[in-house]
Amino acid sequence: MEEPDLSIPTSAPSRPDREPRFAPSSETRNRAIRTLLQLLVFVALAAVAMNLFALLAAVIPNILLVSALAVFLGSLSATALAMRIFHEAPLLAVGLHWNPIAGRNLGIGLLLGGSAGVVVTLLPAAWGALHWQAAGETFSWSAIAMFLVLILFSAIGEEVLFRGFPLQRLHETFGPVPAVLVTSLVFGWMHADNFSFTWLAFANTVLWGAVFACAWLKSGDLWLPIGLHTGWNWLLPLLGVELSGFTLELTGYRLVGEGTLWDGGAYGPEAGILTTMLVPVFLYVLWRAPIQRSDRRLPTLTPARGSGTFEDGQP
């Protein structure tokens, strides 16, 4: 009888010794933990920085000025520190590099954001839900100029705060949907202390946070969402309606309504159903707009191959 051949075929697959069977899952978990810890540090840095700059209220009586400066300086300071600590990258790498594409995206954002503000205010006025009324303040070019500058600074600060480090780190680790959802919910919650805040105001603020986040996804820089945010915040007070619960009388006239779901009541159009209805249309227009992506690539959480630094180069 022939002896059976018990040799192992040389073509049989083999697994290298000590190869971790669950390495991908372990690395994914560690990556998620690192991202969450970095976000906690960023939140702490932002809270400390903004509270420190808010102390300017002791010497500056203008609440709007102090608020704009605290958000602008606090968010940029916290972001600069986080980028330097975790990524060895400058503040501009978060999406603030200025170039012709950035200027064009800012202009498109201002146009689209301002147009959206016109729609949600003048449409109710056209069918009589809002009517013009003389305000106590007189028209002043200097006051309008100051308002435009402060709103721009405030919008830059908020976009860096929400769509800068937090959105981009969450997007890289967890993907676009969780990143947009989390940052938009926090964006809405941060407005909860505003005057006359309602659940519809919260929902609309979350929706607009998602619009700004999608603008970053579309453009790859922060200038498009900054333009959208600024254009919207400019047009509402200039047309005489409340901005997120605040009444800013700039032109000597106001648009007042009956406090219905159409006009948003004392909170302004951001608490109106028309704003809710506008968001999906606006997202479609935004996605179809001729927007060029930024020519800068943001730093990643993955170390560059062969070095201990993080990638930050051209695509």
C-alpha positions in Angstrom: 0.0 0.0 0.0 1.2 3.4 -0.9 1.8 5.9 2.0 -0.5 8.9 1.9 1.0 12.2 0.8 0.8 14.5 3.9 3.0 17.3 2.6 1.5 20.8 2.6 1.1 22.3 -0.9 3.5 25.2 -1.5 0.6 27.2 -3.1 -1.5 27.0 0.1 -2.3 30.5 1.4 -0.7 31.5 4.6 -1.0 34.5 6.9 2.1 36.3 8.1 3.0 35.7 11.7 1.6 38.2 14.2 -0.6 39.9 11.6 -3.3 41.6 13.6 -6.6 40.1 12.6 -8.7 43.2 13.6 -6.2 45.9 12.8 -8.5 48.0 10.6 -11.2 48.2 13.2 -8.8 49.0 16.0 -7.2 51.8 13.9 -10.6 53.2 13.1 -11.6 53.2 16.7 -8.3 54.9 17.7 -8.8 57.5 15.0 -12.3 58.3 16.2 -11.1 58.7 19.8 -8.3 61.0 18.7 -10.7 63.2 16.8 -13.2 63.4 19.6 -10.4 64.3 22.1 -9.1 67.0 19.7 -12.6 68.4 19.4 -13.0 68.6 23.2 -9.7 70.5 23.4 -10.9 72.8 20.7 -14.2 73.5 22.5 -12.3 74.3 25.7 -9.9 76.6 23.8 -12.8 78.4 22.1 -14.8 78.8 25.3 -11.8 80.3 27.2 -10.8 82.6 24.3 -14.3 84.0 23.6 -14.9 84.6 27.3 -11.6 86.4 27.6 -12.4 88.7 24.6 -15.9 89.2 26.0 -14.3 91.1 28.9 -14.0 93.9 26.4 -17.6 94.7 27.3 -16.2 96.3 30.5 -14.7 99.1 28.3 -16.8 99.0 25.1 -20.5 99.8 25.7 -21.6 98.5 22.2 -23.0 95.0 22.7 -22.9 94.2 19.0 -19.3 95.3 18.7 -18.2 93.2 21.7 -20.1 90.2 20.5 -18.6 90.3 17.0 -15.1 90.8 18.3 -15.4 88.0 20.9 -16.6 85.5 18.3 -14.1 86.6 15.6 -11.0 86.8 17.8 -12.0 83.9 20.0 -12.7 81.5 17.2 -9.6 82.4 15.2 -7.4 82.2 18.3 -8.7 78.7 19.2 -8.5 77.5 15.7 -4.9 78.7 15.3 -3.9 76.9 18.5 -5.7 73.7 17.5 -4.2 73.6 14.1 -0.7 74.3 15.4 -1.0 71.7 18.3 -2.6 68.9 16.3 -1.5 69.4 12.7 1.6 71.7 12.8 -0.3 73.8 10.2 -1.2 77.5 10.1 -4.6 79.0 10.7 -5.1 79.7 7.0 -4.9 75.9 6.3 -8.4 75.6 7.7 -9.8 77.1 4.5 -8.9 80.8 4.7 -6.3 81.0 2.1 -7.0 84.0 -0.2 -6.7 83.6 -3.9 -8.8 84.5 -7.0 -11.0 81.4 -6.4 -11.6 82.4 -2.8 -12.6 85.9 -3.9 -15.0 84.5 -6.5 -16.6 82.1 -4.0 -17.0 85.0 -1.5 -18.8 87.0 -4.1 -21.1 84.2 -5.1 -21.9 83.6 -1.5 -22.8 87.2 -0.8 -25.0 87.2 -3.9 -26.8 84.0 -3.0 -27.1 84.8 0.7 -28.4 88.3 0.0 -30.9 86.9 -2.5 -32.3 84.4 0.0 -32.7 87.3 2.5 -34.7 89.3 -0.1 -37.0 86.3 -0.8 -38.0 85.6 2.8 -38.7 89.3 3.6 -40.1 90.9 0.4 -42.4 87.9 -0.5 -44.4 88.3 2.7 -44.5 92.0 2.2 -45.8 91.5 -1.3 -48.9 89.7 -0.1 -49.4 91.9 2.9 -48.1 89.8 5.7 -45.5 92.5 6.4 -45.9 96.3 6.1 -43.5 99.2 6.4 -43.4 101.3 9.5 -41.3 104.3 10.5 -38.6 103.5 13.1 -37.2 105.7 15.8 -33.7 105.7 14.5 -32.6 108.1 11.7 -30.7 107.0 8.6 -26.9 107.1 9.1 -24.3 106.0 6.6 -21.7 105.6 9.3 -24.0 103.3 11.3 -24.6 101.2 8.2 -20.9 101.0 7.5 -20.1 99.9 11.0 -22.9 97.3 10.8 -21.6 95.8 7.6 -18.1 95.4 9.0 -19.3 93.9 12.3 -21.6 91.4 10.6 -18.7 90.4 8.3 -16.4 89.8 11.2 -19.1 87.9 13.1 -19.9 85.7 10.1 -16.2 84.9 9.7 -15.9 84.0 13.3 -18.9 81.8 13.3 -17.9 80.0 10.1 -14.4 79.3 11.5 -15.9 78.2 14.8 -18.3 75.7 13.3 -17.3 74.9 9.7 -13.6 75.2 10.4 -11.7 72.8 12.6 -14.8 70.9 14.0 -16.6 70.2 10.7 -13.4 69.3 8.9 -12.1 66.9 11.5 -15.5 65.2 11.8 -15.8 65.0 8.1 -12.4 63.3 7.7 -13.0 60.8 10.4 -16.7 60.0 10.2 -17.8 61.2 6.8 -19.9 64.1 5.5 -23.4 63.2 6.9 -22.3 62.9 10.6 -20.1 65.9 10.3 -22.9 68.1 8.8 -25.5 66.8 11.3 -23.4 67.3 14.4 -22.1 70.8 13.6 -25.5 72.0 12.4 -27.3 70.8 15.6 -24.6 72.5 17.7 -25.0 75.7 15.6 -28.7 75.7 16.2 -28.3 75.1 19.9 -25.8 77.9 20.3 -28.6 80.3 19.2 -31.0 79.1 21.9 -30.3 82.1 24.2 -31.4 84.6 21.6 -34.5 86.7 22.2 -37.9 85.1 21.2 -36.2 81.8 20.2 -38.7 79.1 19.1 -38.5 75.5 18.0 -39.0 76.6 14.4 -36.2 79.0 14.8 -34.0 76.2 16.1 -35.0 74.0 13.1 -34.3 76.7 10.6 -31.0 77.6 12.2 -30.0 73.9 12.0 -31.0 73.8 8.4 -29.0 76.9 7.5 -26.0 75.4 9.4 -26.4 72.4 7.0 -26.4 74.8 4.1 -23.2 76.5 5.2 -21.6 73.1 5.8 -22.6 71.9 2.3 -21.1 75.1 0.9 -17.8 74.1 2.4 -18.2 70.6 0.9 -18.9 72.3 -2.5 -16.0 74.8 -2.4 -13.3 73.3 -0.3 -12.8 76.6 1.5 -14.6 78.8 4.1 -15.1 81.8 1.8 -18.3 80.5 0.2 -20.1 79.8 3.5 -18.7 83.1 4.9 -20.3 84.9 1.9 -23.6 83.1 2.3 -23.7 83.8 6.1 -22.7 87.5 5.6 -25.1 88.1 2.7 -28.1 86.7 4.7 -27.2 88.6 7.9 -26.7 91.9 5.9 -29.9 91.9 4.1 -32.4 91.1 6.9 -31.6 94.2 9.0 -31.2 96.4 6.0 -34.7 95.4 4.8 -36.0 96.2 8.3 -36.7 92.8 9.9 -35.2 91.2 13.0 -32.0 89.2 12.8 -32.1 86.1 15.0 -34.2 87.9 17.5 -32.3 91.2 17.5 -33.8 94.4 16.2 -31.3 96.6 14.4 -32.8 99.8 13.2 -30.5 101.1 10.4 -32.6 102.7 7.7 -35.3 104.5 9.6 -37.9 102.0 8.5 -39.0 98.5 9.7 -41.0 95.7 8.2 -43.5 94.5 10.9 -46.0 91.7 10.7 -48.7 89.9 12.7 -46.4 87.4 14.4 -47.4 84.5 12.2 -45.5 81.5 10.9 -44.9 83.3 7.7 -43.1 86.3 9.1 -41.4 84.6 12.1 -42.7 87.0 14.7 -40.3 88.7 17.0 -37.4 86.4 16.1 -37.6 87.5 12.4 -37.8 85.4 9.2 -35.4 82.8 10.5 -38.4 81.6 12.6 -40.8 81.6 9.7 -42.0 78.7 7.6 -41.0 80.4 4.4 -37.3 80.0 5.5 -37.9 76.3 6.0 -39.4 76.0 2.5 -36.5 77.9 1.0 -33.7 75.6 2.2 -34.1 72.7 -0.2 -34.5 75.1 -3.1 -31.5 77.0 -2.0 -29.4 73.8 -1.6 -30.3 72.8 -5.2 -29.3 76.3 -6.5 -26.1 76.1 -4.5 -25.1 72.7 -5.8 -25.8 73.8 -9.4 -24.0 77.1 -9.1 -20.7 77.4 -11.0 -18.5 77.2 -8.0 -14.8 76.3 -8.3 -13.1 74.3 -5.6 -10.2 75.8 -3.7 -6.7 75.0 -4.9 -5.6 74.2 -1.4 -5.8 70.8 0.3 -6.5 70.9 4.0 -4.1 69.1 6.5 -5.2 65.5 7.2 -5.1 63.5 10.4 -2.8 60.9 8.7 0.9 61.5 9.0 2.7 62.1 5.8 4.5 59.1 4.5 8.1 59.0 5.7 7.7 62.0 8.1 6.2 62.9 11.4 4.3 65.9 10.0 0.9 66.2 8.5 0.2 66.6 4.8 -0.6 70.1 3.6 0.0 70.6 -0.1 -1.5 71.0 -3.4 -4.0 68.4 -4.6 
